[in-house]
Amino acid sequence: MMNTKKLCRWMGLMLIATTFSGCAVVMSPNAGKDPRDPYERYNRSMFSFNQELDKKVLKPVATAYTDYTPDFLQTVIGNFFSNIGDVWTAANNFLQGKPRDGTTDVMRVVFNSTIGLAGLLDIATPAGLPKHEEDFGQTLGVWGVKSGPYVVLPVYGSSTMRDATAKPIDWAGDPLGYVDNIRARNSGRAIRIVDDRASLLGASKLMEGAALDPYEFMRDAYLQRRASRINDQQ
């Protein structure tokens, strides 16, 4: 399965394609003709909205978080949310008929939640228990559900009809959603978003000077990556 660094590197390339505004944009001659993207007009509008949201809100907050939060604290925060994510990943691995990976995920949660001090330390990875990344959209894909048309969601960005339909199930499977204290629950979600965005800041340098259509790059990269993850290709 894909390790966290590979995932962040790939997601960084996609995210920077949506946020990078200093490069020349060259529209593909095939724009509007991709059968995977019948809603391209709407998708491009939502893409632009997400781009502005990231530029004006998410990226500045993530930059401040990186600048003023000690590295060790960023690490433990990332470990904590990674441990929470392993719970839903385990469930999806079992649903996909991968009991070995699911068992590994459960063991990761047990080790990191106990020896790792509630997930603040990642004890499992150096112990030989690899990190997996699975969601219900991937599970539906393994079950044979077709991806359907590409669609850009508000805030969440790239998706497909299948993955968008799976989102409510993923939300229901998020352990943070079961925290009774509303303020604590929402604060946790906000910190996780900022921490995730901060992990991608360095990838912007890879896109400097590029001449491409960011929307098309994002779409093609997302669809390719989702297909490979469903087939467990890295």
C-alpha positions in Angstrom: 0.0 0.0 0.0 1.0 3.6 -0.5 2.9 5.2 2.4 2.0 8.7 3.8 4.9 10.5 2.1 3.9 9.2 -1.4 0.3 10.2 -0.7 1.2 13.7 0.3 3.5 14.1 -2.6 0.8 13.1 -5.1 -1.9 15.2 -3.4 0.5 18.1 -3.2 0.9 18.1 -7.0 -2.8 18.0 -7.5 -3.6 20.7 -4.9 -0.9 23.1 -6.2 -2.4 22.7 -9.6 -5.6 24.3 -8.2 -3.8 27.0 -6.2 -0.9 28.1 -8.3 -1.7 31.4 -9.9 1.7 32.6 -11.0 2.1 30.3 -14.0 0.8 30.7 -17.5 -2.4 28.7 -18.2 -2.6 26.9 -21.5 -6.0 25.4 -22.3 -5.9 22.0 -23.9 -7.4 21.8 -27.4 -9.5 18.9 -26.1 -11.1 21.0 -23.3 -14.8 20.3 -23.1 -14.5 17.0 -25.1 -13.6 14.5 -22.4 -16.4 12.0 -22.0 -15.4 11.5 -18.4 -16.2 15.1 -17.6 -19.7 16.0 -19.0 -20.2 18.7 -16.4 -16.9 20.5 -17.2 -18.5 24.0 -17.3 -19.9 23.6 -13.7 -16.7 21.8 -12.6 -14.4 24.6 -13.8 -16.5 27.2 -11.9 -16.4 25.2 -8.7 -12.7 24.6 -9.3 -12.1 28.4 -9.4 -14.1 28.9 -6.2 -12.0 26.3 -4.4 -8.9 27.9 -5.8 -9.8 31.2 -4.4 -10.8 29.7 -1.0 -7.4 28.0 -0.7 -5.6 31.1 -1.8 -7.3 33.4 0.6 -8.0 31.2 3.6 -6.5 27.7 3.7 -3.0 28.4 2.5 -2.4 31.5 4.7 -3.7 29.6 7.8 -1.6 26.6 6.9 1.5 28.7 6.4 1.0 30.4 9.8 0.5 27.0 11.4 3.8 25.8 9.9 5.7 29.0 10.8 4.6 29.2 14.4 3.9 25.6 15.5 7.0 23.7 16.7 8.0 20.8 14.4 7.6 18.2 17.2 4.0 19.4 17.9 3.1 19.3 14.2 4.4 15.7 14.2 2.3 14.6 17.1 -0.8 16.3 15.7 -0.3 14.5 12.4 0.2 11.2 14.2 -3.0 11.7 16.2 -5.2 12.3 13.2 -3.4 9.5 11.3 -4.3 7.1 14.1 -7.9 8.1 14.0 -7.9 7.6 10.2 -6.6 4.0 10.6 -9.9 3.1 12.2 -12.0 3.7 9.1 -9.2 2.4 6.9 -9.4 -0.9 8.8 -13.1 -1.1 8.2 -12.8 -0.5 4.5 -10.0 -3.1 4.1 -12.2 -5.7 5.7 -15.1 -4.6 3.5 -12.8 -5.0 0.4 -11.9 -8.5 1.4 -8.4 -7.7 2.6 -8.3 -9.2 6.1 -4.6 -9.1 6.3 -4.4 -5.4 5.7 -7.4 -4.8 7.9 -5.8 -6.7 10.8 -2.6 -4.7 10.3 -4.7 -1.5 10.6 -6.4 -2.7 13.8 -3.0 -3.5 15.3 -1.7 -0.1 14.3 -4.6 1.5 16.2 -4.0 -0.7 19.2 -0.3 -0.1 19.4 -0.4 3.6 18.7 -3.4 4.2 21.0 -1.7 2.5 23.9 2.1 2.5 23.7 1.9 5.5 21.4 0.1 7.6 24.0 -3.3 8.0 22.3 -1.8 8.1 18.9 0.6 11.0 19.5 3.5 8.7 18.7 3.7 6.4 15.7 4.9 3.2 17.2 3.4 0.9 14.6 5.3 2.0 11.5 8.8 1.3 12.8 7.4 -1.9 14.3 6.7 -3.1 10.7 3.0 -2.3 10.5 2.6 -0.3 7.3 0.2 2.6 6.9 -2.7 2.1 4.5 -5.2 4.7 3.0 -8.7 3.4 2.2 -12.1 5.0 2.0 -15.6 3.9 1.1 -15.3 5.3 -2.5 -12.5 2.8 -3.0 -14.6 0.1 -1.4 -17.4 0.7 -3.8 -14.9 0.6 -6.7 -13.6 -2.8 -5.5 -17.2 -4.0 -5.4 -17.5 -3.1 -9.0 -19.4 0.2 -8.8 -18.3 2.4 -11.8 -16.8 5.8 -11.1 -19.3 7.8 -13.1 -18.6 11.3 -14.3 -15.9 13.5 -12.8 -17.3 16.2 -10.5 -15.7 19.0 -8.4 -17.2 19.3 -5.0 -17.2 22.6 -2.9 -14.2 22.7 -0.6 -13.4 18.9 -1.1 -12.4 19.3 -4.7 -11.9 16.5 -7.2 -14.3 13.6 -7.0 -16.5 11.3 -9.1 -20.2 10.5 -8.7 -19.3 7.3 -7.0 -16.9 8.9 -4.6 -19.2 11.8 -3.9 -22.0 9.4 -3.1 -19.6 7.6 -0.7 -18.7 10.8 1.2 -21.6 10.6 3.7 -20.5 7.1 4.6 -16.9 8.3 5.1 -18.2 11.1 7.4 -20.2 8.5 9.4 -17.1 6.4 9.7 -15.0 9.3 11.1 -14.4 8.7 14.8 -14.3 12.5 15.3 -18.0 12.6 14.4 -18.8 10.8 17.6 -17.2 13.3 20.0 -20.1 14.6 22.1 -18.7 18.0 22.7 -19.5 20.1 19.6 -16.8 22.6 20.2 -14.1 19.9 20.6 -15.4 18.0 17.6 -15.4 21.0 15.3 -12.0 22.2 16.6 -10.6 18.8 15.9 -11.9 18.8 12.3 -10.5 22.3 11.7 -7.1 21.4 13.1 -7.0 18.3 10.9 -7.8 20.4 7.8 -5.1 22.8 8.6 -2.5 20.1 9.4 -3.3 18.3 6.1 -3.0 21.5 4.1 0.3 22.4 5.9 1.8 19.1 4.9 1.4 20.1 1.2 3.0 23.5 1.3 6.4 22.4 0.1 5.0 20.9 -3.1 4.3 24.3 -4.6 7.9 24.7 -5.7 7.4 21.7 -8.1 4.8 23.6 -10.1 6.7 26.9 -10.5 7.0 28.0 -14.1 4.7 25.3 -15.4 2.6 26.0 -18.4 -0.5 23.9 -18.2 -4.3 23.9 -17.6 -4.5 23.3 -13.8 -8.1 22.1 -14.0 -7.3 19.4 -16.6 -4.1 18.4 -14.7 -6.1 18.0 -11.5 -8.8 16.0 -13.1 -6.6 13.6 -15.0 -4.3 13.1 -12.0 -7.2 12.4 -9.7 -8.9 9.9 -12.0 -5.7 8.1 -12.7 -4.7 7.9 -9.0 -8.1 6.7 -7.9 -8.1 3.9 -10.5 -4.7 2.8 -9.3 -5.6 2.9 -5.7 -8.7 0.7 -6.3 -6.4 -1.8 -8.0 -3.9 -1.5 -5.2 -1.2 -0.2 -7.5 1.4 2.3 -6.1 
